[in-house]
């Protein structure tokens, strides 16, 4: 079974390593109650909501668990706590990890790489029970705006959906990341599950939008729209943003002719 975490080689985590490419793109999953941002919003705001705001406690925790894991590379709880501390630090609005426009800075990406390394080290130790809480926090750092490693997001999201099997939003995100990782089988199964769990009023829209992600996993689709009498070609980027270019047409030469004649 796709989401079965039992059995030899799957204990604690499903190891899914695929090659290829919410963050969400245009599926409206925020309506399902799942944040999609970095910094002070989305998944990281939830992570840091009870941890204070100046980041000093995160720094102390990071140093503590980095020291512990260096001393004992088999310290499962140490790597789990290190990952959480780094992710909490990512939610520090004053840390310089994300600009006011929501763009992940180079400093932010460095922090996300450290969190990813801690998470991967944790998984490599095959914990008896993988933390779905940490998986739920960590998958967001693998989006296009950050590390752009969708296969690792798939790995984390499979842990999340195993713990939250009735949550349409996370199945939808799993479908999106799987399509971006060019793993259509996982994407199709997750998409079907997401649609089945979605509210009746959203099923058709969700199905259509996931189908669009499957068709254009890297974005690039173009739409034509007319506004105020002007026609624009609107292109969708991989991160879900749109850019528009006005379409201009060259007037065709007139084909009509005017003849004159003398009156007889």
C-alpha positions in Angstrom: 0.0 0.0 0.0 1.2 3.5 -0.9 0.8 5.0 2.6 1.5 1.9 4.7 4.4 2.6 7.1 4.6 -1.0 8.3 7.0 -3.7 7.3 10.8 -4.1 7.0 12.4 -1.2 5.3 9.3 1.0 6.0 9.5 1.0 9.8 9.0 4.6 10.9 9.1 6.2 7.5 8.3 5.5 3.9 11.5 6.0 1.9 10.5 7.7 -1.3 13.3 9.2 -3.3 12.3 10.5 -6.7 14.1 12.8 -9.1 12.4 16.1 -10.2 10.7 19.2 -8.9 2.6 25.4 -2.2 4.9 25.5 -1.9 1.4 25.2 -3.2 0.5 26.4 -6.7 -3.0 27.7 -7.2 -5.0 24.9 -5.6 -6.6 27.1 -3.0 -5.6 24.8 -0.1 -5.4 27.6 2.3 -9.2 27.3 2.2 -8.7 23.8 3.7 -6.8 25.4 6.6 -3.3 24.7 5.6 -0.8 27.6 5.6 1.7 27.9 2.8 4.0 30.6 3.8 7.4 31.0 5.4 8.7 33.3 8.0 5.9 34.8 10.2 3.1 33.1 8.4 1.8 29.7 7.4 3.4 26.6 8.8 6.1 28.3 10.7 3.9 30.7 12.6 2.1 27.7 14.0 5.4 26.2 15.0 6.6 29.3 16.8 3.4 30.6 18.3 4.3 29.6 21.8 8.1 30.1 21.7 8.6 33.8 22.1 9.7 36.2 19.4 13.3 37.3 19.8 14.9 34.0 18.7 17.3 33.7 21.6 15.7 30.6 23.0 15.9 28.9 19.5 19.6 29.7 19.3 20.3 28.2 22.6 18.3 25.1 21.7 20.0 24.7 18.4 23.5 24.9 20.0 22.3 22.4 22.7 21.1 19.8 20.2 23.9 20.3 17.8 26.4 19.6 20.6 24.3 16.5 21.6 24.2 15.0 18.1 27.8 15.6 17.5 28.7 13.8 20.7 26.2 11.0 20.0 25.5 10.6 16.2 22.9 7.9 17.1 20.8 10.3 19.3 17.4 10.0 17.7 15.7 12.4 20.0 18.6 14.8 19.6 18.1 15.1 15.8 14.4 15.3 16.2 14.7 18.2 18.7 17.4 19.9 16.5 15.1 19.8 13.5 12.3 21.4 15.5 14.6 24.0 17.0 15.8 25.0 13.5 12.2 25.1 12.2 11.1 27.3 15.1 14.0 29.6 14.3 12.7 29.8 10.8 9.6 31.3 12.2 11.5 34.1 13.8 10.3 37.3 12.0 13.4 39.2 12.9 15.8 36.5 11.8 16.3 37.8 8.3 15.2 34.5 6.7 12.4 35.9 4.6 12.0 39.4 3.2 8.9 41.6 3.8 7.7 40.5 0.3 7.9 36.9 1.4 11.0 35.9 -0.5 13.3 33.5 1.2 16.8 35.0 1.6 20.1 33.2 1.2 20.3 33.2 5.0 16.9 31.5 5.1 17.9 28.9 2.6 21.0 28.1 4.7 18.9 27.6 7.7 16.5 25.3 5.8 19.4 23.2 4.6 20.5 22.8 8.2 17.0 21.8 9.1 16.9 19.4 6.2 20.2 17.8 7.2 19.0 17.3 10.7 15.7 15.8 9.5 17.4 13.4 7.1 19.8 12.3 9.9 16.8 11.7 12.1 15.1 9.5 9.4 18.3 7.6 8.7 18.3 6.4 12.3 14.9 4.6 11.7 13.1 5.9 14.8 10.5 3.5 16.1 7.8 6.1 15.6 8.5 8.9 13.2 7.3 12.3 14.4 4.4 13.4 12.2 4.5 16.7 14.0 8.0 17.5 12.7 7.2 16.1 9.2 4.2 18.5 9.1 6.6 21.4 9.8 9.5 20.3 7.6 7.8 19.6 4.2 7.3 23.3 3.5 11.1 24.0 3.3 11.2 21.8 0.2 9.0 24.1 -1.9 10.1 26.0 -5.0 10.6 29.2 -3.0 13.1 27.5 -0.7 15.1 24.3 -1.3 13.1 23.1 -4.3 13.3 19.4 -3.4 9.8 18.0 -4.0 10.8 14.3 -3.5 11.8 15.1 0.1 8.5 16.9 0.6 6.7 13.8 -0.7 8.7 11.7 1.9 7.6 14.0 4.7 4.0 14.3 3.5 3.6 10.6 3.4 4.3 10.5 7.1 1.8 13.3 7.7 -1.1 11.7 5.8 -0.4 8.4 7.6 -1.0 10.3 10.9 -3.9 12.4 9.5 -5.7 10.1 7.0 -8.9 12.2 6.9 -7.2 15.5 6.0 -7.9 16.4 2.3 -5.5 19.3 2.4 -2.4 17.2 3.1 -3.3 14.6 0.5 -3.7 17.5 -2.0 -0.3 18.8 -1.1 1.1 15.3 -1.4 -0.4 15.1 -4.9 1.1 18.4 -5.9 4.6 17.6 -4.7 4.5 14.1 -6.2 3.6 15.6 -9.6 6.4 18.0 -9.3 8.7 15.1 -8.5 7.4 13.4 -11.6 5.9 10.6 -9.6 2.5 10.3 -11.2 1.4 7.1 -9.5 1.8 8.7 -6.0 0.3 11.9 -7.3 -2.7 10.2 -8.8 -3.4 8.2 -5.6 -3.1 11.2 -3.4 -5.2 13.3 -5.7 -8.0 10.8 -5.8 -7.9 10.6 -2.0 -7.9 14.4 -1.6 -10.9 14.8 -3.8 -12.8 12.1 -2.0 -12.2 13.8 1.3 -12.8 17.4 0.1 -16.2 19.1 0.9 -18.7 18.4 -1.9 -18.7 22.0 -3.0 -14.9 21.9 -3.7 -14.5 18.5 -5.2 -14.8 19.6 -8.9 -12.5 22.6 -8.5 -9.9 20.6 -6.6 -10.0 17.8 -9.1 -9.5 20.2 -12.0 -6.7 22.1 -10.3 -4.8 19.0 -9.4 -5.2 17.7 -13.0 -3.7 21.0 -14.1 -0.7 20.5 -11.8 -0.2 17.0 -13.2 -0.3 18.4 -16.8 2.0 21.3 -15.9 4.1 20.2 -12.9 6.7 23.0 -13.6 4.1 25.7 -14.4 4.3 27.6 -17.7 0.7 27.3 -18.8 -0.7 30.3 -20.5 -4.2 31.8 -20.4 -5.8 34.5 -22.5 -7.9 37.1 -20.9 -9.5 40.4 -21.9 -9.7 43.3 -19.5 -11.0 46.8 -20.4 -11.1 45.9 -24.0 -7.4 44.8 -24.0 -6.3 41.2 -24.4 -3.5 39.7 -22.3 -1.5 36.5 -22.3 -1.3 35.5 -18.6 1.4 32.9 -17.7 1.5 30.9 -14.6 4.9 30.5 -12.8 5.8 27.3 -10.8 5.2 29.1 -7.5 1.6 30.0 -8.6 2.2 33.7 -9.4 1.0 35.1 -12.7 2.6 37.5 -15.2 0.6 39.2 -18.0 1.6 40.6 -21.4 -0.7 42.6 -23.5 -1.4 41.0 -26.9 -1.1 43.5 -29.7 -2.2 42.9 -33.2 -1.0 44.5 -36.3 -3.8 46.0 -38.4 -4.3 44.2 -41.7 -3.9 46.3 -44.9 -7.3 47.4 -46.2 -8.5 45.3 -49.1 -11.2 47.7 -50.2 -10.8 49.7 -53.3 -12.3 53.0 -54.4 -13.0 53.6 -58.1 -13.8 56.8 -59.8 -15.2 57.3 -63.2 -16.3 60.0 -65.5 -20.0 60.7 -65.9 -21.2 60.1 -69.4 
